[in-house]
Amino acid sequence: MLHLRLISPQDRTDRVLGKLGDTAGVTNVVMLRAAAHTPPGDVIMCDVAREAANEVLDELRLLGLEDDGSIAVERVDLSLSAVAERAQDEAPGEGDDAVVWEDLAGKVANDCKMTWAYLVFLVIATQLAGIGVLLNSPILIVGAMVLGPEFGAIAAICFGLLFRRGTLVMRASVSLVMGFAVAIAITLACALVSRWLGWIEPGMLTDNAEVQFIVKPDRWSFIVALLAGIAGVLSITAGKSSALVGVFISVTTVPAAGYAAVTMALGKWDEVAGSAAQLGVNITGMIIAGTVTLFVQRLFWTRYRLPLPGLPAPAPAKAAESSAASGGSPETPPNAPRG
């Protein structure tokens, strides 16, 4: 279940309550008259089944609450309520299968930011991968895979491509490219210092058969990247963080970056190309699969009236008229997430 806290202009409160009452999956509706001060209006609270959330949010946006009031959504971790269970039963579909597009838009927009935390995690993961390559340690390489934060930017690119958000795609691409560039540069500098100190030498790469898969991309690398992209997007849309860990372990983006940095420091230029190719194959495969997965979810989630990008939403005429009367913009597709 999701909990909605709404601030509605008083002239629209009755219409909001009517929409909530007419929508399957909505329950525990509470209205506090004139309780809001900034912005002024009535406070309305309700619980909504996750699979009905898109329809409810669409109607609220058409009524102008996004511009003239407020819409806040929280996840309910525990609900002991018979009426809430009935609401979930009335809403079509399963909550785990539902994609709350507004929530996903905010999540990918936040995860693709090139913050200090993002850079630090990626640098540490790349250095761990480089050390794992030198020590021929699959355990360190797996740890580096789990630590890498790059899938957030990849998911943002998939979302941006589907919804034609050029700014989001550009921002996520910059975070991805610059993040790996910084991580490889720092790892390369550390490897050069280690070589100057005599801690590492080219011979350490001659007996690392267990990690050679990093520099030998093939058809299986691309297939694994496709499967990981599908699983990664599904884990984000369904809120299954445990599945996302498996995605990190499946792909060799961070290990390829670490291997490239180490081989550059040791002068193994023939293996640098293989590492770069592996990195490109993994990222490309995940972007293709992730975008297709989101498209399929959007296409077949028809019970929530999800139109294809660029097509007008089949909003009820009454809702469109209400939006026009309240100063809203009925031309904006209600299912086009803003993020």
C-alpha positions as CSV (number, residue, x, y, z in Angstrom):
1,M,0.0,0.0,0.0
2,L,1.0,3.6,-0.6
3,H,-0.1,6.5,1.6
4,L,-1.1,9.8,-0.1
5,R,-1.1,13.2,1.7
6,L,-2.8,15.8,-0.4
7,I,-3.4,19.5,-0.1
8,S,-6.4,20.5,-2.2
9,P,-7.7,24.0,-2.9
10,Q,-11.1,24.2,-1.3
11,D,-12.9,24.7,-4.5
12,R,-11.6,21.3,-5.8
13,T,-11.9,19.2,-2.6
14,D,-15.3,17.7,-3.5
15,R,-14.0,16.6,-6.9
16,V,-10.9,15.1,-5.4
17,L,-12.9,13.1,-2.9
18,G,-15.2,12.0,-5.7
19,K,-12.3,10.7,-7.8
20,L,-10.9,8.9,-4.8
21,G,-14.2,7.3,-4.0
22,D,-14.7,6.2,-7.6
23,T,-11.3,4.5,-7.9
24,A,-10.8,0.9,-7.0
25,G,-7.9,0.3,-4.6
26,V,-8.4,3.5,-2.5
27,T,-9.4,3.3,1.1
28,N,-8.9,5.0,4.5
29,V,-9.8,8.4,3.2
30,V,-9.5,11.3,5.7
31,M,-10.3,14.9,5.0
32,L,-9.3,17.9,7.3
33,R,-11.1,21.0,6.2
34,A,-8.8,24.1,5.9
35,A,-6.0,22.4,7.8
36,A,-3.2,23.4,5.3
37,H,-1.5,26.8,5.5
38,T,1.3,26.6,2.9
39,P,-0.2,26.2,0.4
40,P,-3.7,27.0,1.8
41,G,-6.4,24.4,1.4
42,D,-7.9,21.2,2.7
43,V,-5.7,18.2,3.7
44,I,-6.8,14.8,2.4
45,M,-5.1,11.6,3.3
46,C,-5.7,8.1,1.9
47,D,-4.2,4.7,1.3
48,V,-3.9,3.4,-2.2
49,A,-3.0,-0.1,-3.5
50,R,0.3,0.2,-5.4
51,E,-1.4,-1.2,-8.6
52,A,-3.9,1.6,-8.6
53,A,-1.4,4.4,-7.8
54,N,-0.9,5.5,-11.4
55,E,-4.6,6.0,-12.1
56,V,-5.0,8.0,-8.9
57,L,-2.0,10.2,-9.5
58,D,-3.1,10.9,-13.1
59,E,-6.5,12.1,-11.9
60,L,-5.0,14.3,-9.2
61,R,-2.7,15.9,-11.7
62,L,-5.6,16.6,-14.0
63,L,-7.4,18.3,-11.2
64,G,-4.4,20.6,-10.8
65,L,-3.2,19.5,-7.3
66,E,0.4,19.3,-8.6
67,D,0.4,23.0,-9.5
68,D,-2.0,24.5,-7.0
69,G,-1.7,22.1,-4.1
70,S,0.5,19.3,-3.1
71,I,0.8,15.5,-3.7
72,A,3.0,13.5,-1.3
73,V,3.4,9.7,-1.5
74,E,4.8,7.4,1.1
75,R,5.2,3.7,1.2
76,V,3.3,1.8,3.9
77,D,5.5,-0.9,5.4
78,L,2.8,-2.4,7.6
79,S,-0.9,-2.1,7.3
80,L,-3.2,-4.1,9.6
81,S,-6.6,-3.3,8.1
82,A,-9.3,-5.4,6.6
83,V,-10.5,-2.6,4.4
84,A,-7.0,-2.1,3.1
85,E,-6.8,-5.8,2.2
86,R,-10.1,-5.5,0.3
87,A,-8.8,-2.4,-1.5
88,Q,-5.8,-4.4,-2.7
89,D,-8.1,-7.2,-3.8
90,E,-10.3,-4.8,-5.7
91,A,-7.4,-3.2,-7.6
92,P,-6.5,-5.3,-10.7
93,G,-3.1,-6.9,-11.0
94,E,-0.4,-7.5,-8.4
95,G,1.5,-4.8,-6.5
96,D,4.9,-6.2,-7.3
97,D,4.1,-6.0,-11.0
98,A,3.0,-2.4,-10.9
99,V,5.3,0.4,-11.9
100,V,4.6,3.7,-10.3
101,W,6.1,5.9,-13.0
102,E,6.4,9.1,-10.9
103,D,8.3,7.2,-8.3
104,L,10.6,5.6,-10.9
105,A,11.2,9.0,-12.5
106,G,12.4,10.5,-9.2
107,K,14.5,7.5,-8.4
108,V,16.4,7.4,-11.6
109,A,16.9,11.2,-11.7
110,N,18.4,11.0,-8.2
111,D,20.6,7.9,-8.9
112,C,22.2,9.4,-12.0
113,K,23.6,12.5,-10.2
114,M,27.4,12.6,-10.2
115,T,27.8,13.2,-6.5
116,W,30.9,12.8,-4.3
117,A,29.4,9.6,-2.9
118,Y,28.9,8.2,-6.4
119,L,32.5,9.0,-7.4
120,V,34.0,7.6,-4.2
121,F,32.1,4.3,-4.5
122,L,33.1,3.9,-8.1
123,V,36.7,4.7,-7.4
124,I,36.9,2.3,-4.5
125,A,35.2,-0.4,-6.6
126,T,37.6,0.1,-9.5
127,Q,40.6,-0.1,-7.2
128,L,39.3,-3.2,-5.6
129,A,38.8,-4.7,-9.0
130,G,42.4,-3.7,-10.0
131,I,43.8,-5.3,-6.9
132,G,41.7,-8.4,-7.5
133,V,43.2,-8.7,-11.0
134,L,46.7,-8.4,-9.7
135,L,46.2,-10.9,-6.9
136,N,44.1,-13.2,-9.1
137,S,41.3,-13.0,-6.5
138,P,37.7,-13.6,-7.8
139,I,36.5,-12.7,-4.3
140,L,37.8,-9.2,-4.6
141,I,36.4,-8.8,-8.1
142,V,33.0,-9.9,-6.9
143,G,33.2,-7.4,-4.1
144,A,34.0,-4.7,-6.6
145,M,31.0,-5.7,-8.7
146,V,28.7,-5.3,-5.8
147,L,30.1,-2.0,-4.7
148,G,29.9,-0.3,-8.1
149,P,27.0,2.3,-8.3
150,E,26.9,2.5,-12.1
151,F,23.6,0.8,-12.7
152,G,21.7,3.8,-11.4
153,A,23.0,5.9,-14.4
154,I,22.3,3.1,-16.8
155,A,18.7,2.8,-15.6
156,A,18.3,6.6,-16.0
157,I,19.5,6.3,-19.6
158,C,16.9,3.6,-20.2
159,F,14.2,5.7,-18.7
160,G,15.3,8.8,-20.6
161,L,15.3,7.0,-23.9
162,L,11.8,5.6,-23.4
163,F,10.3,8.8,-22.4
164,R,12.4,11.0,-24.7
165,R,14.1,12.9,-21.9
166,G,17.2,14.1,-23.7
167,T,18.4,16.1,-20.6
168,L,18.1,13.0,-18.4
169,V,20.0,10.9,-20.9
170,M,22.7,13.4,-21.3
171,R,23.1,13.9,-17.5
172,A,23.2,10.1,-16.9
173,S,25.7,9.6,-19.7
174,V,28.0,12.3,-18.4
175,S,27.8,10.7,-14.9
176,L,28.6,7.3,-16.4
177,V,31.5,8.4,-18.7
178,M,33.0,10.9,-16.3
179,G,32.6,8.5,-13.3
180,F,34.5,5.7,-15.1
181,A,37.1,8.2,-16.4
182,V,37.8,9.5,-12.9
183,A,37.9,6.0,-11.4
184,I,40.2,4.6,-14.1
185,A,42.5,7.7,-13.8
186,I,42.9,7.4,-10.0
187,T,43.4,3.6,-10.2
188,L,46.0,4.1,-12.9
189,A,47.8,6.7,-10.8
190,C,47.8,4.4,-7.8
191,A,49.0,1.5,-10.0
192,L,51.9,3.6,-11.4
193,V,53.0,4.5,-7.8
194,S,52.8,0.9,-6.8
195,R,54.9,-0.1,-9.8
196,W,57.5,2.6,-8.9
197,L,57.6,1.3,-5.4
198,G,58.2,-2.2,-6.7
199,W,54.9,-3.6,-5.4
200,I,53.6,-4.8,-8.7
201,E,55.2,-5.9,-12.0
202,P,54.0,-7.1,-15.4
203,G,54.6,-10.7,-14.5
204,M,51.7,-10.6,-12.1
205,L,49.3,-10.6,-15.0
206,T,50.7,-13.7,-16.7
207,D,49.1,-16.2,-14.2
208,N,45.6,-14.8,-13.8
209,A,43.6,-17.3,-15.8
210,E,40.7,-17.0,-13.4
211,V,40.1,-13.4,-14.3
212,Q,40.8,-13.6,-18.1
213,F,37.0,-13.5,-18.8
214,I,37.3,-9.7,-18.1
215,V,39.4,-9.1,-21.2
216,K,37.7,-11.6,-23.5
217,P,34.3,-10.3,-24.5
218,D,32.2,-12.7,-26.6
219,R,28.6,-13.4,-27.4
220,W,28.0,-14.7,-23.9
221,S,29.2,-11.4,-22.5
222,F,26.5,-9.6,-24.5
223,I,23.8,-12.2,-23.5
224,V,24.7,-11.8,-19.8
225,A,24.5,-8.0,-20.2
226,L,21.1,-8.3,-21.8
227,L,19.8,-10.6,-19.0
228,A,21.3,-8.3,-16.3
229,G,19.7,-5.3,-17.9
230,I,16.3,-7.0,-17.7
231,A,16.8,-8.1,-14.2
232,G,18.1,-4.8,-13.1
233,V,15.2,-2.8,-14.4
234,L,12.7,-5.3,-12.9
235,S,14.4,-5.1,-9.5
236,I,14.1,-1.3,-9.5
237,T,10.5,-1.2,-10.7
238,A,9.4,-3.9,-8.3
239,G,11.5,-2.7,-5.4
240,K,13.5,-5.9,-5.1
241,S,16.9,-4.7,-4.0
242,S,18.2,-8.2,-3.4
243,A,17.8,-9.0,-7.1
244,L,19.9,-5.9,-7.9
245,V,22.9,-7.3,-6.1
246,G,22.7,-10.3,-8.4
247,V,22.8,-7.9,-11.4
248,F,25.9,-6.3,-10.1
249,I,27.6,-9.7,-9.7
250,S,26.6,-10.7,-13.2
251,V,28.3,-8.0,-15.2
252,T,31.9,-7.0,-15.5
253,T,31.8,-3.2,-15.9
254,V,33.8,-2.3,-12.9
255,P,36.3,-5.2,-13.2
256,A,36.9,-4.2,-16.8
257,A,37.6,-0.6,-15.7
258,G,40.0,-1.9,-13.0
259,Y,41.7,-4.3,-15.4
260,A,42.2,-1.5,-18.0
261,A,43.8,0.8,-15.4
262,V,46.2,-1.9,-14.2
263,T,47.2,-3.0,-17.6
264,M,47.9,0.6,-18.7
265,A,50.2,1.0,-15.7
266,L,52.0,-2.2,-16.5
267,G,52.3,-1.5,-20.3
268,K,50.0,-4.4,-21.4
269,W,48.4,-2.3,-24.1
270,D,47.0,-5.3,-26.0
271,E,44.8,-6.2,-23.0
272,V,43.6,-2.6,-22.5
273,A,41.6,-2.9,-25.7
274,G,39.9,-6.1,-24.5
275,S,39.0,-4.5,-21.2
276,A,37.5,-1.4,-22.9
277,A,35.5,-3.7,-25.3
278,Q,34.2,-5.7,-22.3
279,L,33.1,-2.4,-20.6
280,G,31.3,-1.2,-23.8
281,V,29.6,-4.5,-24.4
282,N,28.2,-4.7,-20.9
283,I,26.9,-1.1,-20.8
284,T,25.4,-1.4,-24.3
285,G,23.7,-4.6,-23.6
286,M,22.2,-3.4,-20.3
287,I,20.9,-0.2,-21.9
288,I,19.2,-2.1,-24.8
289,A,17.6,-4.7,-22.5
290,G,16.6,-2.1,-19.8
291,T,14.9,0.2,-22.3
292,V,13.0,-2.7,-24.0
293,T,11.9,-4.0,-20.5
294,L,10.6,-0.6,-19.5
295,F,8.8,-0.3,-22.9
296,V,7.1,-3.7,-22.4
297,Q,6.0,-2.8,-18.9
298,R,4.6,0.5,-20.2
299,L,2.9,-1.1,-23.2
300,F,1.2,-3.9,-21.3
301,W,0.2,-2.1,-18.2
302,T,-3.0,-1.1,-20.0
303,R,-5.2,-1.3,-17.0
304,Y,-3.7,2.0,-15.9
305,R,-4.2,3.6,-19.3
306,L,-0.5,3.9,-20.0
307,P,-0.2,5.4,-23.5
308,L,2.9,5.1,-25.6
309,P,5.2,8.1,-25.4
310,G,4.0,11.0,-27.5
311,L,0.4,9.7,-27.7
312,P,-2.5,11.6,-25.9
313,A,-3.8,9.9,-22.8
314,P,-7.4,8.7,-23.0
315,A,-8.4,10.8,-20.0
316,P,-12.1,11.1,-19.3
317,A,-13.7,14.2,-20.7
318,K,-15.0,15.2,-17.3
319,A,-11.5,15.1,-15.8
320,A,-10.2,17.1,-18.7
321,E,-12.9,19.7,-18.2
322,S,-12.2,19.9,-14.5
323,S,-8.5,20.4,-15.3
324,A,-9.2,23.2,-17.7
325,A,-11.5,24.9,-15.2
326,S,-8.9,24.7,-12.5
327,G,-6.1,26.1,-14.7
328,G,-4.5,22.8,-15.4
329,S,-3.0,21.6,-18.7
330,P,-5.1,18.9,-20.2
331,E,-2.6,18.6,-23.1
332,T,0.0,17.1,-20.9
333,P,-0.2,13.3,-20.9
334,P,-0.9,12.3,-17.3
335,N,1.3,9.3,-17.5
336,A,4.4,11.2,-18.6
337,P,6.5,11.2,-15.4
338,R,8.4,14.3,-14.6
339,G,11.9,13.8,-13.3
